[in-house]
Amino acid sequence: MLKRKFLVISLLAATSVATIGCVQYTSAKKQQTPIKVIKDTKAITPPHIIASKVDIYEGITGYDWLNEDKILMTKENEKLEEVETAVGNFKVKNMFLYDLRTKESIGIHDQSKFQDGGIFAPDRKHIFYRNQYQEQGAGYIIDENGNLTFEILDADMDPYDLSEAQWINDEEIIMPCSSIRGFAVININGTITKIKDVESGVMGTQDLLNGLSMPQPMKVGDKIYYTTIKSGSEENNKLRVYDIEKKDKKTLVTDEVLEFKVSPNQQQILMTTFNSETYLNELILIDLEGQNRQVLAEGGIYGARWSKDGKNIAYISNEEGDKGIYLIEVETNKKSLVSSGEYYIPMAWSPEGDKIMAHGKVAKKGENPFDEMDVTYIISLK
């Protein structure tokens, strides 16, 4: 909960000014330092492991997959000055397509500015990414060749909104739109549809600690599913659904919902909830009406993700003695340990479901024991 609040604060505090550059690609040869690849499965010893190989890529953060061999990732650009904000300085990151076989990477779009949060449309023909460190945060939709399709630069959308954007389908993105207390649906053709006054009261962009936020909405047909964050309120961590046609909303479940994902066939919702009696997180399946409830797992669970075909669910547990990535077969409810260790989001399935990409941190070599760098794990399944 606190992590989500601090994320909002850091995004909204951005003050640097940037301009939009031209579309360009940068070859891997121009990178300052190569990406180091380490293959090591010796530390994976617990039983029922279903990973055949774990590859570690140092200094990068993987976000999404183009195909089974190429990932969309970011890494720090040491040549550019740090971005100064009210909450500290941030190193500039750029976005690349990285080939897992050849170890070559290609820079995407404007590499003179901060690039983050890249995600592919379901058909892999467009990419959304953001630069939250401009005077006015901006989002970008580019095609598979790196050409700018649409720049999202709207006075009603702030850096927090851009950080919560998700693809609805091959052509549309949805994100919160805090200034209108609702949502914005953005088409790749440049059309923006705004859905106003879904909620009321003070928003998190006005009062960072006490206002209402609506992270990671998802649109299914004429309904928008979203969670609410409002500290110290009954509205905190509720899963709601808003009917666009009827202009009516309701709370779908009474659970304290930390995160949710709609299934690929848009028939079910996967929730990570907090049980105040057991002090454990629970992984729960429901239908779109909040019925047919099924508890899949409990523990230190977060970051649950559907496989592309909807047959499997992967999640992270960083509970002491239980750390690792786990897999659940939806039809049989069989749970397996994919790979033991300490993992974090972003986490994403490959399109064919043969690999899982997850984030991690490792200590840098040096005198400062707290100095860490990003790493990306590519976990191949048996």
C-alpha positions as CSV (number, residue, x, y, z in Angstrom):
1,M,0.0,0.0,0.0
2,L,2.7,2.5,1.0
3,K,4.7,1.5,-2.1
4,R,1.8,2.4,-4.3
5,K,1.4,5.8,-2.6
6,F,5.1,6.6,-2.9
7,L,4.9,5.7,-6.6
8,V,2.2,8.3,-7.1
9,I,4.2,10.9,-5.2
10,S,7.3,10.3,-7.2
11,L,5.5,10.5,-10.5
12,L,3.6,13.7,-9.6
13,A,6.7,15.4,-8.3
14,A,8.4,15.4,-11.7
15,T,9.4,18.9,-12.8
16,S,11.9,18.7,-15.6
17,V,11.1,20.1,-19.0
18,A,11.6,18.0,-22.2
19,T,10.8,18.2,-25.9
20,I,9.7,15.6,-28.3
21,G,12.4,14.2,-30.7
22,C,12.2,12.5,-34.0
23,V,11.7,8.8,-34.7
24,Q,15.0,7.0,-34.8
25,Y,16.7,3.7,-34.1
26,T,20.1,3.2,-32.4
27,S,22.2,0.2,-33.1
28,A,23.5,-2.0,-30.3
29,K,27.1,-1.1,-31.2
30,K,26.6,2.5,-29.9
31,Q,25.6,1.3,-26.4
32,Q,28.0,2.4,-23.7
33,T,28.3,-1.0,-22.0
34,P,27.2,-4.5,-23.2
35,I,24.6,-6.5,-21.3
36,K,26.1,-9.4,-19.3
37,V,24.4,-12.7,-19.5
38,I,24.8,-15.3,-16.7
39,K,23.4,-18.8,-16.9
40,D,23.1,-20.4,-13.4
41,T,20.6,-22.9,-12.1
42,K,22.8,-24.4,-9.3
43,A,20.9,-22.4,-6.6
44,I,17.6,-23.9,-7.6
45,T,17.3,-26.9,-5.3
46,P,13.8,-27.2,-3.8
47,P,11.6,-30.1,-5.2
48,H,8.9,-29.7,-7.9
49,I,10.9,-27.1,-9.8
50,I,9.6,-26.7,-13.3
51,A,12.2,-24.4,-14.7
52,S,14.8,-25.9,-17.0
53,K,17.0,-22.8,-17.2
54,V,17.3,-19.4,-15.6
55,D,19.2,-16.7,-17.6
56,I,20.2,-13.5,-15.8
57,Y,20.6,-10.2,-17.7
58,E,22.4,-7.5,-15.6
59,G,21.6,-3.8,-15.8
60,I,18.3,-4.0,-17.5
61,T,14.6,-4.1,-16.7
62,G,12.4,-6.3,-19.0
63,Y,8.8,-5.2,-19.4
64,D,7.2,-7.2,-22.3
65,W,7.8,-9.7,-25.1
66,L,7.8,-9.1,-28.9
67,N,8.2,-12.8,-29.5
68,E,9.9,-15.8,-27.9
69,D,13.3,-14.4,-28.7
70,K,13.0,-10.6,-28.3
71,I,12.0,-8.5,-25.2
72,L,11.2,-4.9,-24.6
73,M,13.5,-3.5,-21.9
74,T,15.0,-0.4,-20.4
75,K,18.5,0.4,-19.2
76,E,20.2,3.5,-17.8
77,N,21.7,6.0,-20.2
78,E,24.9,7.2,-18.5
79,K,25.5,9.9,-21.1
80,L,22.4,11.9,-20.1
81,E,22.2,14.1,-17.0
82,E,19.9,12.9,-14.2
83,V,16.4,14.2,-14.0
84,E,15.9,16.4,-11.0
85,T,12.6,16.2,-9.1
86,A,11.2,17.3,-5.7
87,V,11.8,13.9,-4.3
88,G,15.3,13.3,-5.6
89,N,17.3,12.7,-8.8
90,F,16.6,9.9,-11.3
91,K,18.9,8.5,-13.9
92,V,17.5,8.6,-17.4
93,K,16.4,5.3,-18.8
94,N,16.0,4.4,-22.5
95,M,14.0,1.6,-24.1
96,F,15.4,-1.1,-26.3
97,L,14.4,-4.3,-28.2
98,Y,16.8,-6.9,-27.0
99,D,17.4,-10.2,-28.8
100,L,17.9,-13.0,-26.3
101,R,19.8,-15.1,-28.9
102,T,22.2,-12.6,-30.5
103,K,22.5,-10.4,-27.4
104,E,22.0,-7.4,-29.6
105,S,19.7,-4.5,-28.8
106,I,18.0,-1.7,-30.9
107,G,17.1,1.6,-29.3
108,I,13.5,2.6,-30.0
109,H,12.1,6.1,-30.8
110,D,13.6,9.2,-29.1
111,Q,16.6,8.2,-26.9
112,S,17.4,11.7,-25.9
113,K,14.6,11.6,-23.3
114,F,13.4,9.4,-20.4
115,Q,11.5,6.3,-21.6
116,D,9.7,3.9,-19.3
117,G,6.8,1.4,-18.9
118,G,6.8,0.0,-22.4
119,I,4.0,-2.5,-23.2
120,F,3.0,-4.1,-26.4
121,A,-0.5,-4.2,-27.8
122,P,-1.9,-7.8,-27.8
123,D,-1.1,-8.2,-31.6
124,R,2.5,-6.8,-31.0
125,K,2.0,-4.2,-33.7
126,H,2.1,-1.1,-31.4
127,I,4.0,-0.1,-28.2
128,F,2.8,2.3,-25.5
129,Y,5.5,4.0,-23.3
130,R,5.7,7.1,-21.2
131,N,8.0,10.0,-20.1
132,Q,6.7,11.1,-16.7
133,Y,9.6,13.5,-16.2
134,Q,8.5,16.2,-18.4
135,E,6.8,19.5,-17.2
136,Q,3.7,17.8,-18.5
137,G,3.9,14.0,-18.6
138,A,3.6,12.5,-22.0
139,G,2.7,9.1,-23.4
140,Y,3.6,7.7,-26.8
141,I,2.1,5.1,-29.1
142,I,4.6,3.9,-31.7
143,D,4.3,1.2,-34.3
144,E,6.4,-2.0,-34.5
145,N,9.0,-0.2,-36.6
146,G,9.5,2.6,-34.1
147,N,7.5,5.2,-35.9
148,L,5.4,7.6,-33.8
149,T,1.7,6.9,-34.2
150,F,0.3,9.2,-31.6
151,E,1.7,11.4,-28.8
152,I,-0.6,11.5,-25.7
153,L,-0.2,15.1,-24.4
154,D,-3.4,16.2,-22.8
155,A,-3.9,18.7,-20.0
156,D,-6.4,16.3,-18.2
157,M,-3.8,13.5,-18.0
158,D,-1.0,13.7,-15.4
159,P,2.1,11.4,-14.8
160,Y,0.1,9.2,-12.4
161,D,-2.5,8.5,-15.1
162,L,0.1,7.6,-17.6
163,S,1.8,5.1,-15.2
164,E,-1.5,3.2,-14.9
165,A,-2.2,2.8,-18.7
166,Q,-3.2,-0.7,-20.0
167,W,-4.1,-2.0,-23.5
168,I,-7.7,-3.0,-23.8
169,N,-7.3,-4.6,-27.2
170,D,-5.1,-4.2,-30.3
171,E,-6.2,-0.6,-30.9
172,E,-7.2,1.0,-27.5
173,I,-5.6,1.9,-24.2
174,I,-7.4,2.8,-21.0
175,M,-6.0,4.9,-18.1
176,P,-7.3,6.8,-15.1
177,C,-8.0,10.5,-15.8
178,S,-7.8,12.0,-12.3
179,S,-8.7,15.5,-13.2
180,I,-12.1,14.5,-14.4
181,R,-12.5,11.8,-11.7
182,G,-12.9,9.1,-14.4
183,F,-11.1,7.5,-17.2
184,A,-9.7,8.1,-20.7
185,V,-9.8,5.6,-23.6
186,I,-7.2,6.3,-26.3
187,N,-7.3,4.9,-29.8
188,I,-4.2,4.4,-31.9
189,N,-5.8,6.7,-34.5
190,G,-5.5,9.6,-32.0
191,T,-9.1,9.6,-30.7
192,I,-9.5,10.2,-27.0
193,T,-12.8,9.3,-25.3
194,K,-13.2,10.7,-21.7
195,I,-15.5,9.2,-19.2
196,K,-16.2,11.8,-16.5
197,D,-17.4,11.8,-12.9
198,V,-17.2,8.1,-12.2
199,E,-16.0,9.0,-8.6
200,S,-16.4,12.1,-6.5
201,G,-14.4,14.0,-3.9
202,V,-10.7,14.9,-3.7
203,M,-8.4,12.9,-6.0
204,G,-4.9,11.7,-5.2
205,T,-3.4,14.2,-7.6
206,Q,-4.7,17.0,-5.4
207,D,-4.0,15.3,-2.0
208,L,-1.2,12.7,-2.5
209,L,-1.8,11.0,0.9
210,N,-5.5,11.3,1.4
211,G,-7.0,11.7,-2.0
212,L,-8.7,8.9,-4.1
213,S,-6.7,7.1,-6.8
214,M,-8.0,4.5,-9.3
215,P,-5.1,2.4,-10.5
216,Q,-5.0,0.1,-13.6
217,P,-8.5,0.1,-14.9
218,M,-9.7,-2.4,-17.4
219,K,-12.6,-2.1,-19.9
220,V,-14.7,-5.1,-20.8
221,G,-17.5,-4.2,-23.2
222,D,-19.4,-1.3,-21.7
223,K,-18.0,-1.8,-18.2
224,I,-14.9,-0.5,-16.6
225,Y,-13.3,-2.5,-13.7
226,Y,-11.0,-0.7,-11.3
227,T,-9.7,-0.6,-7.8
228,T,-9.7,2.4,-5.4
229,I,-7.0,3.6,-3.1
230,K,-7.9,6.0,-0.3
231,S,-6.0,5.6,3.0
232,G,-8.1,5.3,6.2
233,S,-11.3,5.0,4.3
234,E,-13.9,2.3,3.6
235,E,-13.2,3.0,-0.1
236,N,-9.6,1.8,0.3
237,N,-8.7,-1.3,-1.9
238,K,-12.1,-1.9,-3.3
239,L,-12.8,-3.5,-6.6
240,R,-15.5,-1.6,-8.4
241,V,-17.3,-1.8,-11.8
242,Y,-18.7,1.2,-13.7
243,D,-21.4,0.7,-16.4
244,I,-20.7,3.3,-19.1
245,E,-24.2,3.2,-20.6
246,K,-26.1,3.3,-17.3
247,K,-23.6,5.7,-15.7
248,D,-23.8,3.5,-12.6
249,K,-21.1,2.0,-10.4
250,K,-21.0,-0.7,-7.7
251,T,-18.5,-2.4,-5.4
252,L,-18.0,-5.9,-6.9
253,V,-16.6,-7.7,-3.8
254,T,-16.1,-6.7,-0.1
255,D,-12.5,-8.0,-0.1
256,E,-9.5,-5.7,0.3
257,V,-8.3,-6.0,-3.2
258,L,-4.6,-5.2,-3.8
259,E,-4.5,-6.0,-7.5
260,F,-6.6,-7.6,-10.2
261,K,-6.3,-8.9,-13.8
262,V,-9.0,-9.8,-16.3
263,S,-8.5,-13.2,-18.0
264,P,-7.5,-13.2,-21.7
265,N,-11.0,-14.5,-22.7
266,Q,-12.5,-11.7,-20.5
267,Q,-14.7,-14.1,-18.6
268,Q,-12.9,-14.1,-15.2
269,I,-11.1,-11.8,-12.8
270,L,-8.0,-12.8,-10.9
271,M,-7.6,-10.9,-7.6
272,T,-4.9,-10.6,-5.0
273,T,-6.6,-9.7,-1.8
274,F,-5.5,-9.2,1.8
275,N,-7.2,-11.3,4.6
276,S,-7.2,-9.2,7.8
277,E,-7.9,-12.2,9.9
278,T,-5.0,-14.4,8.8
279,Y,-2.8,-11.4,7.7
280,L,-2.1,-13.3,4.5
281,N,-2.7,-12.4,0.8
282,E,-5.1,-14.6,-1.1
283,L,-5.2,-15.4,-4.8
284,I,-8.9,-15.5,-5.8
285,L,-10.8,-16.2,-9.0
286,I,-14.3,-14.7,-9.6
287,D,-16.5,-14.1,-12.7
288,L,-17.3,-10.7,-14.0
289,E,-20.3,-10.4,-11.7
290,G,-18.2,-11.2,-8.6
291,Q,-19.6,-14.7,-8.3
292,N,-18.2,-18.3,-8.5
293,R,-15.5,-17.5,-6.1
294,Q,-12.4,-19.8,-6.0
295,V,-9.4,-19.4,-3.7
296,L,-6.3,-20.6,-5.5
297,A,-3.5,-19.9,-3.0
298,E,-2.6,-17.9,0.1
299,G,0.6,-16.5,1.5
300,G,3.0,-13.6,0.6
301,I,1.5,-13.4,-2.9
302,Y,1.6,-10.5,-5.4
303,G,2.2,-9.8,-9.1
304,A,-0.1,-12.6,-10.4
305,R,-0.2,-12.8,-14.2
306,W,-2.3,-14.8,-16.6
307,S,-0.5,-16.8,-19.4
308,K,-1.5,-15.6,-22.8
309,D,-3.8,-18.6,-23.4
310,G,-5.4,-18.2,-19.9
311,K,-4.5,-21.8,-18.9
312,N,-1.9,-20.9,-16.3
313,I,-1.3,-18.2,-13.7
314,A,2.2,-17.2,-12.4
315,Y,2.7,-15.3,-9.2
316,I,5.5,-14.1,-6.9
317,S,5.9,-15.0,-3.2
318,N,8.6,-13.2,-1.2
319,E,7.4,-14.7,2.1
320,E,10.4,-15.9,4.2
321,G,11.0,-19.6,3.5
322,D,8.6,-19.5,0.5
323,K,10.4,-17.2,-1.9
324,G,10.0,-17.8,-5.6
325,I,7.8,-17.7,-8.7
326,Y,4.9,-20.2,-8.6
327,L,2.6,-21.5,-11.3
328,I,-1.0,-22.6,-11.0
329,E,-2.8,-24.7,-13.7
330,V,-6.3,-23.1,-13.8
331,E,-8.2,-26.2,-14.8
332,T,-6.6,-28.5,-12.2
333,N,-5.6,-26.0,-9.5
334,K,-2.2,-27.7,-9.4
335,K,0.5,-25.5,-8.0
336,S,4.2,-25.8,-8.8
337,L,7.4,-23.9,-7.9
338,V,8.8,-22.4,-11.1
339,S,12.0,-21.0,-9.6
340,S,13.1,-20.3,-6.1
341,G,14.6,-16.9,-5.2
342,E,13.6,-13.3,-4.7
343,Y,11.7,-11.8,-7.6
344,Y,9.8,-8.7,-8.3
345,I,7.6,-7.1,-10.9
346,P,7.5,-6.3,-13.8
347,M,6.8,-9.9,-14.6
348,A,5.4,-11.1,-18.0
349,W,4.7,-14.4,-19.8
350,S,6.2,-15.0,-23.3
351,P,3.6,-15.2,-26.1
352,E,3.9,-19.0,-26.4
353,G,3.9,-19.5,-22.6
354,D,7.3,-21.2,-22.6
355,K,9.1,-18.5,-20.6
356,I,8.5,-16.1,-17.8
357,M,10.4,-12.8,-17.4
358,A,10.8,-11.2,-14.0
359,H,12.6,-8.4,-12.3
360,G,15.3,-8.5,-9.6
361,K,18.0,-6.6,-7.8
362,V,21.6,-7.6,-7.2
363,A,24.4,-5.9,-5.3
364,K,26.9,-4.0,-7.3
365,K,30.6,-4.7,-6.8
366,G,32.0,-2.0,-4.6
367,E,32.3,-0.6,-1.1
368,N,28.7,0.4,-0.7
369,P,26.7,-2.8,0.3
370,F,23.4,-1.0,-0.4
371,D,24.3,-0.1,-4.0
372,E,22.1,-2.3,-6.3
373,M,21.5,-2.7,-10.0
374,D,18.5,-4.0,-11.9
375,V,18.5,-7.5,-13.4
376,T,16.1,-9.4,-15.5
377,Y,15.5,-13.1,-15.2
378,I,14.3,-15.2,-18.2
379,I,13.0,-18.4,-16.8
380,S,12.5,-21.2,-19.3
381,L,9.9,-23.8,-18.4
382,K,10.2,-27.6,-19.0
